[in-house]
Amino acid sequence: MFGLEIIVIFVIIWWLVLFIVLPFGIERDENSIQGNDPGAPKNPMLKRKIYLTTIISFFLSIIVSWLKNEIF
């Protein structure tokens, strides 16, 4: 159960969850400085989203690995 396949499952799930979590809580910066993108988020909260993504991915990868071992 704990081999290279669990690492691959974790990495794939981590990226999927990250792209799902990234748009949550984004607020547009209304007062943009010249040279900055006006659509750039005010506070992207990347550190918090990466921690959340890692925790969710950890549990999801355990569930997927367990299901994979039960089915196949």
PQR file of N, CA, C, O and H, with PARSE charges and radii, in Angstrom:
ATOM      1  N   MET A   1       0.831  -1.198   0.000 -0.4000 1.5000
ATOM      2  CA  MET A   1       0.000   0.000   0.000 -0.0000 2.0000
ATOM      3  C   MET A   1       0.872   1.258   0.000  0.5500 1.7000
ATOM      4  O   MET A   1       0.556   2.237  -0.675 -0.5500 1.4000
ATOM      5  N   PHE A   2       1.957   1.225   0.752 -0.4000 1.5000
ATOM      6  CA  PHE A   2       2.801   2.417   0.827 -0.0000 2.0000
ATOM      7  C   PHE A   2       4.018   2.237  -0.062  0.5500 1.7000
ATOM      8  O   PHE A   2       5.037   1.694   0.366 -0.5500 1.4000
ATOM      9  H   PHE A   2       2.214   0.430   1.301  0.4000 1.0000
ATOM     10  N   GLY A   3       3.911   2.682  -1.265 -0.4000 1.5000
ATOM     11  CA  GLY A   3       5.005   2.581  -2.205 -0.0000 2.0000
ATOM     12  C   GLY A   3       5.002   3.781  -3.115  0.5500 1.7000
ATOM     13  O   GLY A   3       4.539   4.863  -2.754 -0.5500 1.4000
ATOM     14  H   GLY A   3       3.083   3.123  -1.612  0.4000 1.0000
ATOM     15  N   LEU A   4       5.515   3.573  -4.274 -0.4000 1.5000
ATOM     16  CA  LEU A   4       5.576   4.653  -5.254 -0.0000 2.0000
ATOM     17  C   LEU A   4       4.179   5.054  -5.724  0.5500 1.7000
ATOM     18  O   LEU A   4       3.933   6.217  -6.043 -0.5500 1.4000
ATOM     19  H   LEU A   4       5.891   2.694  -4.567  0.4000 1.0000
ATOM     20  N   GLU A   5       3.272   4.086  -5.765 -0.4000 1.5000
ATOM     21  CA  GLU A   5       1.924   4.409  -6.261 -0.0000 2.0000
ATOM     22  C   GLU A   5       1.176   5.359  -5.329  0.5500 1.7000
ATOM     23  O   GLU A   5       0.409   6.190  -5.814 -0.5500 1.4000
ATOM     24  H   GLU A   5       3.471   3.141  -5.506  0.4000 1.0000
ATOM     25  N   ILE A   6       1.366   5.273  -4.017 -0.4000 1.5000
ATOM     26  CA  ILE A   6       0.691   6.198  -3.103 -0.0000 2.0000
ATOM     27  C   ILE A   6       1.235   7.618  -3.290  0.5500 1.7000
ATOM     28  O   ILE A   6       0.499   8.594  -3.143 -0.5500 1.4000
ATOM     29  H   ILE A   6       1.989   4.598  -3.623  0.4000 1.0000
ATOM     30  N   ILE A   7       2.521   7.725  -3.613 -0.4000 1.5000
ATOM     31  CA  ILE A   7       3.106   9.052  -3.859 -0.0000 2.0000
ATOM     32  C   ILE A   7       2.532   9.654  -5.139  0.5500 1.7000
ATOM     33  O   ILE A   7       2.215  10.843  -5.183 -0.5500 1.4000
ATOM     34  H   ILE A   7       3.119   6.932  -3.732  0.4000 1.0000
ATOM     35  N   VAL A   8       2.401   8.839  -6.169 -0.4000 1.5000
ATOM     36  CA  VAL A   8       1.834   9.314  -7.439 -0.0000 2.0000
ATOM     37  C   VAL A   8       0.378   9.712  -7.252  0.5500 1.7000
ATOM     38  O   VAL A   8      -0.051  10.747  -7.762 -0.5500 1.4000
ATOM     39  H   VAL A   8       2.659   7.873  -6.133  0.4000 1.0000
ATOM     40  N   ILE A   9      -0.380   8.905  -6.530 -0.4000 1.5000
ATOM     41  CA  ILE A   9      -1.784   9.227  -6.248 -0.0000 2.0000
ATOM     42  C   ILE A   9      -1.875  10.535  -5.476  0.5500 1.7000
ATOM     43  O   ILE A   9      -2.715  11.380  -5.783 -0.5500 1.4000
ATOM     44  H   ILE A   9      -0.031   8.064  -6.116  0.4000 1.0000
ATOM     45  N   PHE A  10      -1.006  10.708  -4.463 -0.4000 1.5000
ATOM     46  CA  PHE A  10      -1.023  11.929  -3.667 -0.0000 2.0000
ATOM     47  C   PHE A  10      -0.722  13.161  -4.516  0.5500 1.7000
ATOM     48  O   PHE A  10      -1.401  14.180  -4.386 -0.5500 1.4000
ATOM     49  H   PHE A  10      -0.323  10.021  -4.214  0.4000 1.0000
ATOM     50  N   VAL A  11       0.282  13.081  -5.377 -0.4000 1.5000
ATOM     51  CA  VAL A  11       0.679  14.240  -6.189 -0.0000 2.0000
ATOM     52  C   VAL A  11      -0.438  14.626  -7.161  0.5500 1.7000
ATOM     53  O   VAL A  11      -0.738  15.808  -7.332 -0.5500 1.4000
ATOM     54  H   VAL A  11       0.833  12.253  -5.483  0.4000 1.0000
ATOM     55  N   ILE A  12      -1.049  13.628  -7.794 -0.4000 1.5000
ATOM     56  CA  ILE A  12      -2.138  13.927  -8.737 -0.0000 2.0000
ATOM     57  C   ILE A  12      -3.317  14.553  -8.005  0.5500 1.7000
ATOM     58  O   ILE A  12      -3.878  15.547  -8.467 -0.5500 1.4000
ATOM     59  H   ILE A  12      -0.805  12.668  -7.655  0.4000 1.0000
ATOM     60  N   ILE A  13      -3.693  13.983  -6.876 -0.4000 1.5000
ATOM     61  CA  ILE A  13      -4.817  14.535  -6.102 -0.0000 2.0000
ATOM     62  C   ILE A  13      -4.467  15.914  -5.564  0.5500 1.7000
ATOM     63  O   ILE A  13      -5.325  16.795  -5.522 -0.5500 1.4000
ATOM     64  H   ILE A  13      -3.238  13.176  -6.501  0.4000 1.0000
ATOM     65  N   TRP A  14      -3.204  16.116  -5.146 -0.4000 1.5000
ATOM     66  CA  TRP A  14      -2.795  17.419  -4.599 -0.0000 2.0000
ATOM     67  C   TRP A  14      -2.993  18.522  -5.628  0.5500 1.7000
ATOM     68  O   TRP A  14      -3.530  19.582  -5.304 -0.5500 1.4000
ATOM     69  H   TRP A  14      -2.507  15.400  -5.180  0.4000 1.0000
ATOM     70  N   TRP A  15      -2.561  18.283  -6.874 -0.4000 1.5000
ATOM     71  CA  TRP A  15      -2.711  19.304  -7.911 -0.0000 2.0000
ATOM     72  C   TRP A  15      -4.182  19.544  -8.244  0.5500 1.7000
ATOM     73  O   TRP A  15      -4.594  20.686  -8.448 -0.5500 1.4000
ATOM     74  H   TRP A  15      -2.124  17.422  -7.136  0.4000 1.0000
ATOM     75  N   LEU A  16      -4.969  18.478  -8.300 -0.4000 1.5000
ATOM     76  CA  LEU A  16      -6.396  18.652  -8.574 -0.0000 2.0000
ATOM     77  C   LEU A  16      -7.072  19.481  -7.485  0.5500 1.7000
ATOM     78  O   LEU A  16      -7.843  20.395  -7.778 -0.5500 1.4000
ATOM     79  H   LEU A  16      -4.633  17.550  -8.134  0.4000 1.0000
ATOM     80  N   VAL A  17      -6.779  19.159  -6.237 -0.4000 1.5000
ATOM     81  CA  VAL A  17      -7.381  19.896  -5.117 -0.0000 2.0000
ATOM     82  C   VAL A  17      -6.890  21.341  -5.098  0.5500 1.7000
ATOM     83  O   VAL A  17      -7.665  22.252  -4.804 -0.5500 1.4000
ATOM     84  H   VAL A  17      -6.152  18.417  -5.999  0.4000 1.0000
ATOM     85  N   LEU A  18      -5.619  21.560  -5.406 -0.4000 1.5000
ATOM     86  CA  LEU A  18      -5.095  22.936  -5.427 -0.0000 2.0000
ATOM     87  C   LEU A  18      -5.848  23.796  -6.429  0.5500 1.7000
ATOM     88  O   LEU A  18      -6.224  24.928  -6.123 -0.5500 1.4000
ATOM     89  H   LEU A  18      -4.990  20.820  -5.644  0.4000 1.0000
ATOM     90  N   PHE A  19      -6.071  23.257  -7.637 -0.4000 1.5000
ATOM     91  CA  PHE A  19      -6.786  24.053  -8.637 -0.0000 2.0000
ATOM     92  C   PHE A  19      -8.252  24.246  -8.273  0.5500 1.7000
ATOM     93  O   PHE A  19      -8.876  25.198  -8.741 -0.5500 1.4000
ATOM     94  H   PHE A  19      -5.766  22.338  -7.886  0.4000 1.0000
ATOM     95  N   ILE A  20      -8.808  23.379  -7.461 -0.4000 1.5000
ATOM     96  CA  ILE A  20     -10.181  23.563  -6.983 -0.0000 2.0000
ATOM     97  C   ILE A  20     -10.227  24.620  -5.882  0.5500 1.7000
ATOM     98  O   ILE A  20     -11.166  25.413  -5.818 -0.5500 1.4000
ATOM     99  H   ILE A  20      -8.302  22.606  -7.081  0.4000 1.0000
ATOM    100  N   VAL A  21      -9.209  24.630  -5.013 -0.4000 1.5000
ATOM    101  CA  VAL A  21      -9.198  25.524  -3.838 -0.0000 2.0000
ATOM    102  C   VAL A  21      -8.741  26.945  -4.184  0.5500 1.7000
ATOM    103  O   VAL A  21      -9.133  27.893  -3.503 -0.5500 1.4000
ATOM    104  H   VAL A  21      -8.446  23.986  -5.065  0.4000 1.0000
ATOM    105  N   LEU A  22      -7.932  27.110  -5.216 -0.4000 1.5000
ATOM    106  CA  LEU A  22      -7.352  28.428  -5.527 -0.0000 2.0000
ATOM    107  C   LEU A  22      -8.367  29.566  -5.661  0.5500 1.7000
ATOM    108  O   LEU A  22      -8.102  30.642  -5.125 -0.5500 1.4000
ATOM    109  H   LEU A  22      -7.615  26.340  -5.769  0.4000 1.0000
ATOM    110  N   PRO A  23      -9.494  29.408  -6.329 -0.5600 1.5000
ATOM    111  CA  PRO A  23     -10.381  30.570  -6.489  0.2800 2.0000
ATOM    112  C   PRO A  23     -11.192  30.949  -5.248  0.5500 1.7000
ATOM    113  O   PRO A  23     -11.829  32.003  -5.245 -0.5500 1.4000
ATOM    114  N   PHE A  24     -11.190  30.133  -4.201 -0.4000 1.5000
ATOM    115  CA  PHE A  24     -11.988  30.440  -3.006 -0.0000 2.0000
ATOM    116  C   PHE A  24     -11.421  31.640  -2.253  0.5500 1.7000
ATOM    117  O   PHE A  24     -10.216  31.711  -2.009 -0.5500 1.4000
ATOM    118  H   PHE A  24     -10.673  29.277  -4.203  0.4000 1.0000
ATOM    119  N   GLY A  25     -12.277  32.570  -1.892 -0.4000 1.5000
ATOM    120  CA  GLY A  25     -11.896  33.710  -1.066 -0.0000 2.0000
ATOM    121  C   GLY A  25     -11.119  34.798  -1.780  0.5500 1.7000
ATOM    122  O   GLY A  25     -10.480  35.619  -1.121 -0.5500 1.4000
ATOM    123  H   GLY A  25     -13.256  32.512  -2.090  0.4000 1.0000
ATOM    124  N   ILE A  26     -11.150  34.834  -3.081 -0.4000 1.5000
ATOM    125  CA  ILE A  26     -10.396  35.847  -3.836 -0.0000 2.0000
ATOM    126  C   ILE A  26     -11.217  37.128  -3.933  0.5500 1.7000
ATOM    127  O   ILE A  26     -12.384  37.113  -4.323 -0.5500 1.4000
ATOM    128  H   ILE A  26     -11.668  34.167  -3.616  0.4000 1.0000
ATOM    129  N   GLU A  27     -10.577  38.237  -3.568 -0.4000 1.5000
ATOM    130  CA  GLU A  27     -11.187  39.557  -3.714 -0.0000 2.0000
ATOM    131  C   GLU A  27     -10.309  40.384  -4.650  0.5500 1.7000
ATOM    132  O   GLU A  27      -9.083  40.380  -4.539 -0.5500 1.4000
ATOM    133  H   GLU A  27      -9.629  38.250  -3.251  0.4000 1.0000
ATOM    134  N   ARG A  28     -10.943  41.076  -5.551 -0.4000 1.5000
ATOM    135  CA  ARG A  28     -10.207  41.887  -6.515 -0.0000 2.0000
ATOM    136  C   ARG A  28      -9.746  43.186  -5.863  0.5500 1.7000
ATOM    137  O   ARG A  28     -10.488  43.785  -5.084 -0.5500 1.4000
ATOM    138  H   ARG A  28     -11.939  41.079  -5.641  0.4000 1.0000
ATOM    139  N   ASP A  29      -8.544  43.622  -6.168 -0.4000 1.5000
ATOM    140  CA  ASP A  29      -8.000  44.866  -5.636 -0.0000 2.0000
ATOM    141  C   ASP A  29      -8.527  46.021  -6.470  0.5500 1.7000
ATOM    142  O   ASP A  29      -8.214  46.125  -7.656 -0.5500 1.4000
ATOM    143  H   ASP A  29      -7.941  43.135  -6.801  0.4000 1.0000
ATOM    144  N   GLU A  30      -9.318  46.882  -5.864 -0.4000 1.5000
ATOM    145  CA  GLU A  30      -9.933  48.005  -6.579 -0.0000 2.0000
ATOM    146  C   GLU A  30      -8.933  49.142  -6.822  0.5500 1.7000
ATOM    147  O   GLU A  30      -9.044  49.843  -7.828 -0.5500 1.4000
ATOM    148  H   GLU A  30      -9.573  46.797  -4.900  0.4000 1.0000
ATOM    149  N   ASN A  31      -7.972  49.337  -5.934 -0.4000 1.5000
ATOM    150  CA  ASN A  31      -6.993  50.422  -6.072 -0.0000 2.0000
ATOM    151  C   ASN A  31      -5.668  49.842  -6.546  0.5500 1.7000
ATOM    152  O   ASN A  31      -4.749  49.652  -5.748 -0.5500 1.4000
ATOM    153  H   ASN A  31      -7.882  48.768  -5.117  0.4000 1.0000
ATOM    154  N   SER A  32      -5.568  49.562  -7.831 -0.4000 1.5000
ATOM    155  CA  SER A  32      -4.333  48.975  -8.344 -0.0000 2.0000
ATOM    156  C   SER A  32      -3.345  50.076  -8.713  0.5500 1.7000
ATOM    157  O   SER A  32      -3.722  51.134  -9.218 -0.5500 1.4000
ATOM    158  H   SER A  32      -6.314  49.716  -8.478  0.4000 1.0000
ATOM    159  N   ILE A  33      -2.088  49.803  -8.452 -0.4000 1.5000
ATOM    160  CA  ILE A  33      -1.006  50.725  -8.776 -0.0000 2.0000
ATOM    161  C   ILE A  33      -0.652  50.534 -10.250  0.5500 1.7000
ATOM    162  O   ILE A  33      -0.770  49.430 -10.782 -0.5500 1.4000
ATOM    163  H   ILE A  33      -1.781  48.944  -8.042  0.4000 1.0000
ATOM    164  N   GLN A  34      -0.225  51.597 -10.900 -0.4000 1.5000
ATOM    165  CA  GLN A  34       0.122  51.496 -12.313 -0.0000 2.0000
ATOM    166  C   GLN A  34       1.244  50.477 -12.489  0.5500 1.7000
ATOM    167  O   GLN A  34       2.251  50.507 -11.782 -0.5500 1.4000
ATOM    168  H   GLN A  34      -0.129  52.493 -10.468  0.4000 1.0000
ATOM    169  N   GLY A  35       1.048  49.583 -13.441 -0.4000 1.5000
ATOM    170  CA  GLY A  35       2.009  48.517 -13.683 -0.0000 2.0000
ATOM    171  C   GLY A  35       1.547  47.183 -13.136  0.5500 1.7000
ATOM    172  O   GLY A  35       2.042  46.134 -13.546 -0.5500 1.4000
ATOM    173  H   GLY A  35       0.230  49.559 -14.016  0.4000 1.0000
ATOM    174  N   ASN A  36       0.594  47.219 -12.206 -0.4000 1.5000
ATOM    175  CA  ASN A  36       0.030  45.981 -11.663 -0.0000 2.0000
ATOM    176  C   ASN A  36      -1.200  45.580 -12.454  0.5500 1.7000
ATOM    177  O   ASN A  36      -1.896  46.429 -13.012 -0.5500 1.4000
ATOM    178  H   ASN A  36       0.192  48.072 -11.873  0.4000 1.0000
ATOM    179  N   ASP A  37      -1.463  44.286 -12.500 -0.4000 1.5000
ATOM    180  CA  ASP A  37      -2.649  43.789 -13.184 -0.0000 2.0000
ATOM    181  C   ASP A  37      -3.888  44.158 -12.371  0.5500 1.7000
ATOM    182  O   ASP A  37      -3.946  43.846 -11.182 -0.5500 1.4000
ATOM    183  H   ASP A  37      -0.897  43.597 -12.048  0.4000 1.0000
ATOM    184  N   PRO A  38      -4.888  44.816 -12.980 -0.5600 1.5000
ATOM    185  CA  PRO A  38      -6.083  45.203 -12.222  0.2800 2.0000
ATOM    186  C   PRO A  38      -6.923  44.004 -11.779  0.5500 1.7000
ATOM    187  O   PRO A  38      -7.766  44.144 -10.893 -0.5500 1.4000
ATOM    188  N   GLY A  39      -6.714  42.844 -12.371 -0.4000 1.5000
ATOM    189  CA  GLY A  39      -7.463  41.654 -11.975 -0.0000 2.0000
ATOM    190  C   GLY A  39      -6.739  40.823 -10.936  0.5500 1.7000
ATOM    191  O   GLY A  39      -7.235  39.766 -10.546 -0.5500 1.4000
ATOM    192  H   GLY A  39      -6.029  42.730 -13.091  0.4000 1.0000
ATOM    193  N   ALA A  40      -5.586  41.268 -10.480 -0.4000 1.5000
ATOM    194  CA  ALA A  40      -4.812  40.509  -9.494 -0.0000 2.0000
ATOM    195  C   ALA A  40      -5.530  40.531  -8.139  0.5500 1.7000
ATOM    196  O   ALA A  40      -6.105  41.552  -7.760 -0.5500 1.4000
ATOM    197  H   ALA A  40      -5.183  42.126 -10.797  0.4000 1.0000
ATOM    198  N   PRO A  41      -5.501  39.419  -7.415 -0.5600 1.5000
ATOM    199  CA  PRO A  41      -6.182  39.374  -6.121  0.2800 2.0000
ATOM    200  C   PRO A  41      -5.489  40.242  -5.075  0.5500 1.7000
ATOM    201  O   PRO A  41      -4.273  40.433  -5.098 -0.5500 1.4000
ATOM    202  N   LYS A  42      -6.307  40.762  -4.156 -0.4000 1.5000
ATOM    203  CA  LYS A  42      -5.783  41.612  -3.090 -0.0000 2.0000
ATOM    204  C   LYS A  42      -4.951  40.789  -2.104  0.5500 1.7000
ATOM    205  O   LYS A  42      -3.836  41.176  -1.754 -0.5500 1.4000
ATOM    206  H   LYS A  42      -7.295  40.607  -4.137  0.4000 1.0000
ATOM    207  N   ASN A  43      -5.491  39.663  -1.662 -0.4000 1.5000
ATOM    208  CA  ASN A  43      -4.789  38.789  -0.724 -0.0000 2.0000
ATOM    209  C   ASN A  43      -5.043  37.342  -1.152  0.5500 1.7000
ATOM    210  O   ASN A  43      -6.093  36.790  -0.822 -0.5500 1.4000
ATOM    211  H   ASN A  43      -6.396  39.349  -1.946  0.4000 1.0000
ATOM    212  N   PRO A  44      -4.111  36.710  -1.877 -0.5600 1.5000
ATOM    213  CA  PRO A  44      -4.383  35.373  -2.410  0.2800 2.0000
ATOM    214  C   PRO A  44      -4.381  34.257  -1.370  0.5500 1.7000
ATOM    215  O   PRO A  44      -4.890  33.173  -1.653 -0.5500 1.4000
ATOM    216  N   MET A  45      -3.834  34.476  -0.190 -0.4000 1.5000
ATOM    217  CA  MET A  45      -3.800  33.494   0.903 -0.0000 2.0000
ATOM    218  C   MET A  45      -3.204  32.157   0.446  0.5500 1.7000
ATOM    219  O   MET A  45      -3.769  31.102   0.731 -0.5500 1.4000
ATOM    220  H   MET A  45      -3.420  35.357   0.040  0.4000 1.0000
ATOM    221  N   LEU A  46      -2.081  32.193  -0.252 -0.4000 1.5000
ATOM    222  CA  LEU A  46      -1.488  30.993  -0.829 -0.0000 2.0000
ATOM    223  C   LEU A  46      -0.998  30.003   0.227  0.5500 1.7000
ATOM    224  O   LEU A  46      -1.170  28.794   0.067 -0.5500 1.4000
ATOM    225  H   LEU A  46      -1.622  33.051  -0.483  0.4000 1.0000
ATOM    226  N   LYS A  47      -0.392  30.500   1.295 -0.4000 1.5000
ATOM    227  CA  LYS A  47       0.122  29.604   2.331 -0.0000 2.0000
ATOM    228  C   LYS A  47      -1.015  28.794   2.958  0.5500 1.7000
ATOM    229  O   LYS A  47      -0.895  27.584   3.153 -0.5500 1.4000
ATOM    230  H   LYS A  47      -0.252  31.482   1.425  0.4000 1.0000
ATOM    231  N   ARG A  48      -2.090  29.463   3.263 -0.4000 1.5000
ATOM    232  CA  ARG A  48      -3.262  28.809   3.858 -0.0000 2.0000
ATOM    233  C   ARG A  48      -3.872  27.787   2.895  0.5500 1.7000
ATOM    234  O   ARG A  48      -4.279  26.703   3.312 -0.5500 1.4000
ATOM    235  H   ARG A  48      -2.187  30.445   3.105  0.4000 1.0000
ATOM    236  N   LYS A  49      -3.933  28.134   1.611 -0.4000 1.5000
ATOM    237  CA  LYS A  49      -4.508  27.233   0.617 -0.0000 2.0000
ATOM    238  C   LYS A  49      -3.619  26.015   0.383  0.5500 1.7000
ATOM    239  O   LYS A  49      -4.126  24.921   0.136 -0.5500 1.4000
ATOM    240  H   LYS A  49      -3.602  29.015   1.272  0.4000 1.0000
ATOM    241  N   ILE A  50      -2.309  26.191   0.456 -0.4000 1.5000
ATOM    242  CA  ILE A  50      -1.400  25.060   0.291 -0.0000 2.0000
ATOM    243  C   ILE A  50      -1.512  24.104   1.476  0.5500 1.7000
ATOM    244  O   ILE A  50      -1.489  22.888   1.290 -0.5500 1.4000
ATOM    245  H   ILE A  50      -1.897  27.080   0.657  0.4000 1.0000
ATOM    246  N   TYR A  51      -1.633  24.639   2.695 -0.4000 1.5000
ATOM    247  CA  TYR A  51      -1.828  23.777   3.870 -0.0000 2.0000
ATOM    248  C   TYR A  51      -3.143  23.010   3.762  0.5500 1.7000
ATOM    249  O   TYR A  51      -3.190  21.805   4.012 -0.5500 1.4000
ATOM    250  H   TYR A  51      -1.652  25.627   2.847  0.4000 1.0000
ATOM    251  N   LEU A  52      -4.191  23.704   3.395 -0.4000 1.5000
ATOM    252  CA  LEU A  52      -5.501  23.079   3.250 -0.0000 2.0000
ATOM    253  C   LEU A  52      -5.476  22.016   2.159  0.5500 1.7000
ATOM    254  O   LEU A  52      -6.041  20.936   2.330 -0.5500 1.4000
ATOM    255  H   LEU A  52      -4.153  24.683   3.192  0.4000 1.0000
ATOM    256  N   THR A  53      -4.829  22.315   1.048 -0.4000 1.5000
ATOM    257  CA  THR A  53      -4.715  21.359  -0.054 -0.0000 2.0000
ATOM    258  C   THR A  53      -3.963  20.106   0.380  0.5500 1.7000
ATOM    259  O   THR A  53      -4.353  18.995   0.022 -0.5500 1.4000
ATOM    260  H   THR A  53      -4.370  23.193   0.909  0.4000 1.0000
ATOM    261  N   THR A  54      -2.894  20.275   1.145 -0.4000 1.5000
ATOM    262  CA  THR A  54      -2.106  19.135   1.597 -0.0000 2.0000
ATOM    263  C   THR A  54      -2.907  18.245   2.535  0.5500 1.7000
ATOM    264  O   THR A  54      -2.850  17.021   2.422 -0.5500 1.4000
ATOM    265  H   THR A  54      -2.578  21.177   1.436  0.4000 1.0000
ATOM    266  N   ILE A  55      -3.642  18.835   3.449 -0.4000 1.5000
ATOM    267  CA  ILE A  55      -4.447  18.053   4.391 -0.0000 2.0000
ATOM    268  C   ILE A  55      -5.550  17.295   3.669  0.5500 1.7000
ATOM    269  O   ILE A  55      -5.747  16.104   3.911 -0.5500 1.4000
ATOM    270  H   ILE A  55      -3.688  19.830   3.541  0.4000 1.0000
ATOM    271  N   ILE A  56      -6.270  17.975   2.784 -0.4000 1.5000
ATOM    272  CA  ILE A  56      -7.349  17.326   2.039 -0.0000 2.0000
ATOM    273  C   ILE A  56      -6.789  16.218   1.150  0.5500 1.7000
ATOM    274  O   ILE A  56      -7.364  15.133   1.072 -0.5500 1.4000
ATOM    275  H   ILE A  56      -6.110  18.942   2.587  0.4000 1.0000
ATOM    276  N   SER A  57      -5.678  16.487   0.487 -0.4000 1.5000
ATOM    277  CA  SER A  57      -5.080  15.508  -0.413 -0.0000 2.0000
ATOM    278  C   SER A  57      -4.572  14.285   0.332  0.5500 1.7000
ATOM    279  O   SER A  57      -4.646  13.169  -0.184 -0.5500 1.4000
ATOM    280  H   SER A  57      -5.211  17.368   0.550  0.4000 1.0000
ATOM    281  N   PHE A  58      -4.058  14.480   1.536 -0.4000 1.5000
ATOM    282  CA  PHE A  58      -3.585  13.362   2.339 -0.0000 2.0000
ATOM    283  C   PHE A  58      -4.711  12.367   2.607  0.5500 1.7000
ATOM    284  O   PHE A  58      -4.554  11.165   2.392 -0.5500 1.4000
ATOM    285  H   PHE A  58      -3.998  15.386   1.955  0.4000 1.0000
ATOM    286  N   PHE A  59      -5.842  12.879   3.077 -0.4000 1.5000
ATOM    287  CA  PHE A  59      -6.961  11.997   3.383 -0.0000 2.0000
ATOM    288  C   PHE A  59      -7.588  11.398   2.124  0.5500 1.7000
ATOM    289  O   PHE A  59      -7.965  10.227   2.121 -0.5500 1.4000
ATOM    290  H   PHE A  59      -5.969  13.856   3.252  0.4000 1.0000
ATOM    291  N   LEU A  60      -7.701  12.184   1.064 -0.4000 1.5000
ATOM    292  CA  LEU A  60      -8.255  11.663  -0.184 -0.0000 2.0000
ATOM    293  C   LEU A  60      -7.356  10.593  -0.804  0.5500 1.7000
ATOM    294  O   LEU A  60      -7.854   9.612  -1.356 -0.5500 1.4000
ATOM    295  H   LEU A  60      -7.394  13.135   1.067  0.4000 1.0000
ATOM    296  N   SER A  61      -6.036  10.774  -0.716 -0.4000 1.5000
ATOM    297  CA  SER A  61      -5.141   9.774  -1.288 -0.0000 2.0000
ATOM    298  C   SER A  61      -5.188   8.470  -0.499  0.5500 1.7000
ATOM    299  O   SER A  61      -5.050   7.395  -1.084 -0.5500 1.4000
ATOM    300  H   SER A  61      -5.632  11.571  -0.267  0.4000 1.0000
ATOM    301  N   ILE A  62      -5.377   8.542   0.805 -0.4000 1.5000
ATOM    302  CA  ILE A  62      -5.544   7.322   1.601 -0.0000 2.0000
ATOM    303  C   ILE A  62      -6.829   6.609   1.203  0.5500 1.7000
ATOM    304  O   ILE A  62      -6.843   5.386   1.062 -0.5500 1.4000
ATOM    305  H   ILE A  62      -5.490   9.414   1.280  0.4000 1.0000
ATOM    306  N   ILE A  63      -7.900   7.359   1.024 -0.4000 1.5000
ATOM    307  CA  ILE A  63      -9.180   6.759   0.630 -0.0000 2.0000
ATOM    308  C   ILE A  63      -9.078   6.138  -0.769  0.5500 1.7000
ATOM    309  O   ILE A  63      -9.539   5.017  -0.981 -0.5500 1.4000
ATOM    310  H   ILE A  63      -7.889   8.352   1.138  0.4000 1.0000
ATOM    311  N   VAL A  64      -8.479   6.859  -1.720 -0.4000 1.5000
ATOM    312  CA  VAL A  64      -8.348   6.342  -3.082 -0.0000 2.0000
ATOM    313  C   VAL A  64      -7.451   5.111  -3.102  0.5500 1.7000
ATOM    314  O   VAL A  64      -7.754   4.147  -3.805 -0.5500 1.4000
ATOM    315  H   VAL A  64      -8.105   7.770  -1.548  0.4000 1.0000
ATOM    316  N   SER A  65      -6.372   5.120  -2.360 -0.4000 1.5000
ATOM    317  CA  SER A  65      -5.476   3.976  -2.310 -0.0000 2.0000
ATOM    318  C   SER A  65      -6.175   2.768  -1.690  0.5500 1.7000
ATOM    319  O   SER A  65      -6.016   1.647  -2.172 -0.5500 1.4000
ATOM    320  H   SER A  65      -6.125   5.904  -1.789  0.4000 1.0000
ATOM    321  N   TRP A  66      -6.932   2.986  -0.646 -0.4000 1.5000
ATOM    322  CA  TRP A  66      -7.677   1.901  -0.015 -0.0000 2.0000
ATOM    323  C   TRP A  66      -8.713   1.326  -0.977  0.5500 1.7000
ATOM    324  O   TRP A  66      -8.847   0.108  -1.094 -0.5500 1.4000
ATOM    325  H   TRP A  66      -7.061   3.897  -0.255  0.4000 1.0000
ATOM    326  N   LEU A  67      -9.451   2.208  -1.668 -0.4000 1.5000
ATOM    327  CA  LEU A  67     -10.445   1.745  -2.648 -0.0000 2.0000
ATOM    328  C   LEU A  67      -9.783   0.983  -3.785  0.5500 1.7000
ATOM    329  O   LEU A  67     -10.301  -0.038  -4.237 -0.5500 1.4000
ATOM    330  H   LEU A  67      -9.342   3.198  -1.572  0.4000 1.0000
ATOM    331  N   LYS A  68      -8.633   1.480  -4.248 -0.4000 1.5000
ATOM    332  CA  LYS A  68      -7.912   0.809  -5.324 -0.0000 2.0000
ATOM    333  C   LYS A  68      -7.500  -0.604  -4.904  0.5500 1.7000
ATOM    334  O   LYS A  68      -7.601  -1.545  -5.691 -0.5500 1.4000
ATOM    335  H   LYS A  68      -8.213   2.309  -3.881  0.4000 1.0000
ATOM    336  N   ASN A  69      -7.042  -0.744  -3.677 -0.4000 1.5000
ATOM    337  CA  ASN A  69      -6.620  -2.064  -3.184 -0.0000 2.0000
ATOM    338  C   ASN A  69      -7.819  -2.985  -2.965  0.5500 1.7000
ATOM    339  O   ASN A  69      -7.690  -4.200  -3.122 -0.5500 1.4000
ATOM    340  H   ASN A  69      -6.959   0.020  -3.037  0.4000 1.0000
ATOM    341  N   GLU A  70      -8.957  -2.448  -2.613 -0.4000 1.5000
ATOM    342  CA  GLU A  70     -10.159  -3.261  -2.402 -0.0000 2.0000
ATOM    343  C   GLU A  70     -10.763  -3.719  -3.720  0.5500 1.7000
ATOM    344  O   GLU A  70     -11.250  -4.845  -3.816 -0.5500 1.4000
ATOM    345  H   GLU A  70      -9.062  -1.462  -2.486  0.4000 1.0000
ATOM    346  N   ILE A  71     -10.740  -2.874  -4.722 -0.4000 1.5000
ATOM    347  CA  ILE A  71     -11.372  -3.193  -6.017 -0.0000 2.0000
ATOM    348  C   ILE A  71     -10.453  -4.061  -6.861  0.5500 1.7000
ATOM    349  O   ILE A  71     -10.901  -5.050  -7.442 -0.5500 1.4000
ATOM    350  H   ILE A  71     -10.344  -1.959  -4.644  0.4000 1.0000
ATOM    351  N   PHE A  72      -9.176  -3.708  -6.938 -0.4000 1.5000
ATOM    352  CA  PHE A  72      -8.248  -4.434  -7.801 -0.0000 2.0000
ATOM    353  C   PHE A  72      -7.423  -5.348  -6.950  0.5500 1.7000
ATOM    354  O   PHE A  72      -6.566  -6.066  -7.466 -0.5500 1.4000
ATOM    355  H   PHE A  72      -8.812  -2.905  -6.466  0.4000 1.0000
TER
END
